[in-house]
Amino acid sequence: MKEGEKYVLDDQERIVVKELIKNPRISDNQISLNTSIPLKTVNRKRKNLELNGYLRYFAELDNNETGTRIFSGRHLYIIKLAHGISRKEFMDFLKLNSSKNKHKARHIHSSYVGRSGGNLVLVKLIESRLSSDIIEIFNCDIVPEIRQRFGEDAVVNTDVIHIDEVFRLFHNYMPFVNMKDGKIDEHWNDELVFVD
């Protein structure tokens, strides 16, 4: 496949991926039994999708009020950056800083880079034990790093949204609707599982 070319899953890959979405811990043997796709084919298809970076696995521990209760605060920060900061330069900065500080992993649930009106936008979902601590994490940790690298006027605007509940993740996972025992409930309609 050429660089930049769209990859289209074949029918067997689509079936294998659907099984993995429903239960990321499922074995290739069980996928083969569930789908009647030969075991070697399941293994080859899954490995190919993994090696090409199309298939990724995640585990999430719910540290909020509905889980371990370590964190009671969750805020979504939308940080608009100044003109002149290139996407590549900013991504390099994020990659370098992310590999240096365990503190970030503790409080940053997820991060995204986007654009709005010609500006780069950094979106961070920040968690903490107390909701009131999150502004300190933002002002004492995140903003100074951005300003140190890109200048005092690097942050143009910030919007904050207080997040109460997670409803849907990765198209298919709705913790309070279709998940049981850490995976999609076996009674959930297969037709509702999105692959491509």
N, C-alpha and C positions, 0 to 999 in steps of 0.2 A: 504494500500500500504506500502511496506517495504521501509526503509530508503535507499536512493541511487537508488531505482528502477525508471525507466522511466515512466512518466505518459503520457498516450495517450488519447487525447480528443475524446469523442464520437461524433457522427454526430451532435447531437443537441448542444452540447457545442461549437463545431466548428462554427456553424451558429450563436449562441449567441455572441461569441467572435468577429466574423466578423462584426456583427452589431455594437458592442461597439468600434471596431477599426475605423469604418467609422464615428461614432458619439459618443464620450465618454459620452455625456450628455443625450443620449437617455434613455427614461424610459423603464422599463420592459413591461409596457402596449404596447408601440409602437413596441418593439421588437416582442412581441407576434402577433401584428397585421401584421407586415411586413413579418413574417416567418411562421405563422400558428402553432407555437409551443404554447401549452397551457401556460397561464400566470404563474400559479404556478410552472410549470416546468422551465420556464425561470428564475423565481426568485430563485428557488432551485439551479439550475445549476450555475448561476452567483455568488450566495452567497458561494457555495462550492469552486468555483475557487478563490474567494477573500480570504476566510478563510485559504485555503492551500497556499496562497502566490503566486499563478500562475498568477493572474490577478491584475495588478496595474494600477493606474490612475495618470496622470501627467497633469499639466497645464504649458505652457511656454508663457511668455511675451517676445515678440521680442524687446529687448532693443538696437538693432544694427541699422545700417543705413537704413534698410528696415522697421523698426518699430519706436519705441519712440525716437531713436537717442541719448539715454543716453550714450551708449558706441560706440566709433568709432574704438576701437582696440580689436582684438581677436587673441590670439596666443596659439598654441598647444605646450606645453612643454613635452618633453619625458625625464624623469629623471632616469638615470640608477644608482642603488644603489650598495653599496659595497657588496662583498661576506660576508656571515655570518649573514645577517639580515634575520630573518625568516619571512615568509608570515604572520603567526599568530601574531607575535610580531608587525609587521608593521601595520597590519589591526587594532589591538588593539590601537595603537598609533593614527591612523587616526580617529577611532571612538571617542576616548577621546577628541582629539583636535577639531573635527568638531562640537561637542556639546558645546564648550566653547566660540566661537568667531563668532559674527554676521558678522564681516568684511569679513570672508572667503566666506560666502554665497553671499556677494555682488559681489565679483570678480571671484569666481570659478564657471564657468558654469557647468562643469562636471569633474569627476575624475575617473580614472581606475587604477587597479593594474594588472600588467602582469609580464612576464619574458622574458629575452633575454640572451642567452649564459650563463645560470646558475646564472644570477643576477635578483633580483626583479627590476621591472620598474614601476615608478609612472608616469602616463600620466594625465596632467591637462590642461583643456581648460580654459584659463584665459582671462577675459574681463576687460576693463577699458575705462574711458572717452577718454583718449589719448593713442594711441598705445605706445608712449614713456614711459608712466607710468608703463607698464606691467613689464619691467625689474626690476623696483624698488619693485614692489609687490613680484616678485620672489626672488630677492636678500635680501630684508629686512624682509620679512614675512615667506616665505616658506622654504628657505634654512636654516636660523638660527634654526627654529624649528626642522628640520630633524637632523641637526648637534648637537643640544643640547641633543637630545635623543639618537642618534646613533653614535656620535663622529664626529670629524672634517673631517675625510676622508669618511664619509657616502655617499656623492654624487660623483660617479665615472665619469659620463659624462652627458651632457645635450644637447639635440637637440631642436631647436625651429623652428616651422613652422607658418608662418603668414597665418591666415585663412581669406579668402575673403567672401565666401558664404557658407551657409548651404544648401546642396542639398537634402539629404534624412536623415530622423530620424526614428528609430524603424521600419525598413523594409518598411513601407508603406507611411510615411508622407513626401511629397515633396512640401514644401511651395509655390514654384513658378510654380508648375505643376498641382497638383491635390487637392489643398486646397482652400476652399472658406468659408468665414464666420466662421473661427475657426475649421472647420472639413473637412473631405474628401468630395469633391464635389459630389453631388448626381448623377451626370452624369458619374462619374468615373466607369469604368468597374469592376464589382464585382470579376471577374476572376483574376484581378491584385492585389487583397487584399490578402496578405500573412498571414496565421494563423499558420500552422505547416507543 
